[in-house]
Amino acid sequence: VLSPTPPYTEGSPYGDPYWNKAMVLLTDGTNTEPTTSTYHQSDYTAFNYLVRNNLLGSGVTHNTANAEAELDRRTALVCANAKAAGIRVYSILLMENSSRAVNLMQGCATSPDLYFNSPSAAELQGVFNAIATDLSNLRVSK
């Protein structure tokens, strides 16, 4: 638990010198909005249907490009907020090489060496071993 606030109050306070907070963000691709040619303009997602305007602000054209750009913006915001709270963010891009996904995930990582471009599922174990080693080194150095 990263946050000390409800609903899970078990997390240590931000800035606690006895704890290192870390988050691993793993994705296998770009943020997408599955579209359809029906009235709803999309499949049902966490934001309801695209036509319901739960994802995009007023005055924004409801289309796939704008929806995906907003999803990218929100992902980047989550990463920025986590880093601002002192959470060490590791990002892993699994079997994807689009520049959009690479740029987003590189930006999410706390530092360039915490971004992992894992081209295969077989290499994923090595990535998690590297993260575990890094976290272990943080613990020992403090």
Kinemage of the C-alpha trace (Angstrom):
@kinemage 1
@onewidth
@group {chain A} dominant
@subgroup {mainchain}
@vectorlist {calphas} color= white
{ca val a 1} P 0.000 0.000 0.000
{ca leu a 2} L 1.616 3.253 -1.105
{ca ser a 3} L -0.781 5.793 0.338
{ca pro a 4} L -1.404 6.364 4.042
{ca thr a 5} L -4.880 7.716 3.265
{ca pro a 6} L -8.221 5.887 3.063
{ca pro a 7} L -9.387 3.481 1.943
{ca tyr a 8} L -6.129 1.727 2.858
{ca thr a 9} L -4.561 3.450 5.843
{ca glu a 10} L -1.809 0.872 6.376
{ca gly a 11} L 0.710 2.719 4.204
{ca ser a 12} L 3.523 4.527 5.958
{ca pro a 13} L 3.455 8.331 5.764
{ca tyr a 14} L 5.055 9.975 2.747
{ca gly a 15} L 8.640 10.914 3.555
{ca asp a 16} L 8.990 8.245 6.259
{ca pro a 17} L 12.769 7.673 6.481
{ca tyr a 18} L 12.288 4.002 7.367
{ca trp a 19} L 10.367 3.070 4.225
{ca asn a 20} L 11.058 3.237 0.505
{ca lys a 21} L 7.907 3.516 -1.553
{ca ala a 22} L 8.092 2.036 -5.036
{ca met a 23} L 5.640 1.453 -7.865
{ca val a 24} L 6.083 -0.738 -10.933
{ca leu a 25} L 4.095 0.307 -13.989
{ca leu a 26} L 3.989 -2.489 -16.565
{ca thr a 27} L 2.247 -2.224 -19.906
{ca asp a 28} L 2.185 -4.237 -23.094
{ca gly a 29} L 1.313 -1.376 -25.376
{ca thr a 30} L -0.184 2.024 -25.958
{ca asn a 31} L -3.312 3.429 -24.365
{ca thr a 32} L -6.144 2.638 -26.738
{ca glu a 33} L -9.822 3.402 -27.058
{ca pro a 34} L -11.642 0.545 -28.796
{ca thr a 35} L -13.944 2.192 -31.327
{ca thr a 36} L -17.094 0.998 -33.019
{ca ser a 37} L -19.284 2.422 -35.738
{ca thr a 38} L -22.335 2.354 -33.467
{ca tyr a 39} L -24.022 5.300 -31.751
{ca his a 40} L -21.780 4.792 -28.709
{ca gln a 41} L -18.621 5.317 -30.826
{ca ser a 42} L -16.652 2.827 -28.692
{ca asp a 43} L -16.732 -0.345 -26.696
{ca tyr a 44} L -17.630 0.038 -23.024
{ca thr a 45} L -14.560 1.005 -20.971
{ca ala a 46} L -13.773 2.305 -17.484
{ca phe a 47} L -14.953 5.701 -18.756
{ca asn a 48} L -18.238 4.319 -20.124
{ca tyr a 49} L -18.819 4.842 -23.840
{ca leu a 50} L -16.879 7.555 -25.672
{ca val a 51} L -20.106 9.340 -26.626
{ca arg a 52} L -20.957 9.835 -22.915
{ca asn a 53} L -18.100 12.336 -22.567
{ca asn a 54} L -16.728 10.921 -19.314
{ca leu a 55} L -13.177 10.922 -20.638
{ca leu a 56} L -12.895 14.062 -22.730
{ca gly a 57} L -13.770 17.573 -21.636
{ca ser a 58} L -16.485 19.671 -23.169
{ca gly a 59} L -15.575 21.259 -26.459
{ca val a 60} L -13.262 18.361 -27.375
{ca thr a 61} L -14.125 16.279 -30.409
{ca his a 62} L -15.032 12.744 -29.376
{ca asn a 63} L -12.718 10.644 -31.469
{ca thr a 64} L -10.140 7.934 -30.936
{ca ala a 65} L -7.096 10.196 -31.308
{ca asn a 66} L -8.318 12.641 -28.671
{ca ala a 67} L -9.370 9.845 -26.322
{ca glu a 68} L -5.992 8.138 -26.571
{ca ala a 69} L -4.158 11.445 -26.066
{ca glu a 70} L -6.218 12.022 -22.911
{ca leu a 71} L -5.420 8.531 -21.643
{ca asp a 72} L -1.718 9.245 -22.201
{ca arg a 73} L -2.053 12.572 -20.373
{ca arg a 74} L -3.708 10.880 -17.411
{ca thr a 75} L -1.068 8.146 -17.301
{ca ala a 76} L 1.690 10.765 -17.278
{ca leu a 77} L -0.143 12.656 -14.519
{ca val a 78} L -0.344 9.541 -12.336
{ca cys a 79} L 3.397 9.054 -12.761
{ca ala a 80} L 4.161 12.707 -12.027
{ca asn a 81} L 2.002 12.663 -8.889
{ca ala a 82} L 3.647 9.465 -7.652
{ca lys a 83} L 7.135 10.880 -8.202
{ca ala a 84} L 6.146 14.159 -6.497
{ca ala a 85} L 5.045 12.118 -3.467
{ca gly a 86} L 8.503 10.531 -3.276
{ca ile a 87} L 7.494 7.205 -4.792
{ca arg a 88} L 10.189 5.535 -6.885
{ca val a 89} L 8.556 4.654 -10.211
{ca tyr a 90} L 9.839 1.793 -12.340
{ca ser a 91} L 8.277 1.466 -15.776
{ca ile a 92} L 8.343 -1.577 -18.017
{ca leu a 93} L 7.255 -1.617 -21.642
{ca leu a 94} L 6.706 -5.210 -22.675
{ca met a 95} L 6.994 -6.234 -26.333
{ca glu a 96} L 6.092 -2.801 -27.734
{ca asn a 97} L 8.261 -0.334 -29.586
{ca ser a 98} L 5.978 2.475 -30.718
{ca ser a 99} L 7.576 5.843 -30.021
{ca arg a 100} L 4.381 7.001 -28.299
{ca ala a 101} L 4.541 4.164 -25.766
{ca val a 102} L 8.315 4.441 -25.319
{ca asn a 103} L 8.148 8.191 -24.660
{ca leu a 104} L 5.286 7.816 -22.190
{ca met a 105} L 6.915 5.025 -20.220
{ca gln a 106} L 10.367 6.668 -20.218
{ca gly a 107} L 8.724 9.786 -18.819
{ca cys a 108} L 6.953 7.765 -16.148
{ca ala a 109} L 10.125 6.319 -14.674
{ca thr a 110} L 11.753 8.266 -11.857
{ca ser a 111} L 15.031 8.232 -13.795
{ca pro a 112} L 16.161 6.816 -17.153
{ca asp a 113} L 17.770 3.779 -15.512
{ca leu a 114} L 14.396 2.804 -13.996
{ca tyr a 115} L 12.796 2.417 -17.434
{ca phe a 116} L 12.946 -1.068 -18.913
{ca asn a 117} L 12.197 -1.782 -22.539
{ca ser a 118} L 11.646 -5.534 -22.364
{ca pro a 119} L 11.316 -6.866 -25.881
{ca ser a 120} L 10.220 -10.347 -24.818
{ca ala a 121} L 8.247 -12.042 -22.089
{ca ala a 122} L 11.237 -14.319 -21.432
{ca glu a 123} L 13.331 -11.312 -20.378
{ca leu a 124} L 10.720 -10.085 -17.912
{ca gln a 125} L 12.085 -12.153 -15.042
{ca gly a 126} L 15.474 -10.478 -15.474
{ca val a 127} L 13.826 -7.061 -15.359
{ca phe a 128} L 12.076 -7.873 -12.083
{ca asn a 129} L 15.366 -9.235 -10.705
{ca ala a 130} L 17.037 -5.923 -11.592
{ca ile a 131} L 14.245 -4.021 -9.826
{ca ala a 132} L 14.564 -6.228 -6.741
{ca thr a 133} L 18.320 -5.683 -6.698
{ca asp a 134} L 17.864 -1.937 -7.011
{ca leu a 135} L 15.369 -1.901 -4.129
{ca ser a 136} L 17.701 -4.043 -2.027
{ca asn a 137} L 20.561 -1.630 -2.692
{ca leu a 138} L 18.375 1.292 -1.621
{ca arg a 139} L 17.593 -0.447 1.647
{ca val a 140} L 21.252 -1.220 2.372
{ca ser a 141} L 22.473 2.271 1.461
{ca lys a 142} L 20.073 3.974 3.852
